[in-house]
């Protein structure tokens, strides 16, 4: 029995949903855009097991910078 990974859209939505309450000063669209951009950077990753964790970590860093600028 193999485990089917979630789609890119579902992964982006899940991460965005988790991060939106953490960054209330940023529009949800901005958060989703950042998450999508970071996810795209991992599109060539051969090992997909930790992509979600890595995307969320990078997105947090970028959102923190955006929040400080707001």
N, C-alpha and C positions, 0 to 999 in steps of 0.2 A: 504494500500500500504506500503510495507516494503522497507527499504533502504538496499541494498546489499553492505556490506563493500568491499573495494578493496582487491585484493589478496595480500598475503605477498610479492610476487615478485614485484607487482605494487607499493606497499607502500615503499619497499626498494629502488626501482628505483627512485621514486619521491623524497624521502629524499636525496638520493645520488646526484640527479640532482640539488637540491637546495644547497647542501653543497659544491659541487665541485668548483664553482667559489669563494667561501669563503676561500678555502684552496688551492690556486694555486700552492703552493710548494709541495703538496702531490699528488701522482699519483691517478687517478680516481679509479683504482683497490683497492688501500688501503682504500680509503673512502668507497667504496661499501662493502669491507670486514668488516670494523668497524661497519657500519650501520647494516649489516647482523648479526653480532655477538650480537649487542645490541638488535636487534629485537628478536633474539632467546631467550634472557633472559626474554622476556615478553610473551613467548609462552603459559605460564600457566595462564596468567591474565584472570580472570573471566569477568571483565568489559573491553571491547575492545575500548570504546569510545575515550579514551585519549592515546592509545598506540602510535599512530603516533607522537604526541607531545612529549611524554616521551622519545621515541626512539631518536628523533631529538635532544632533550636537552642533553641526555647522550652521543650521538655520538659527539656533538660539544665539550663537555668536553674532551673526549678522543682524538679527532683530534687536539685540542689545545695543548695538551701535546705532541703529535707526531710532530706537527709543531715546537714546541719549541726545540725538540731534533734534528730536521733536520738541 
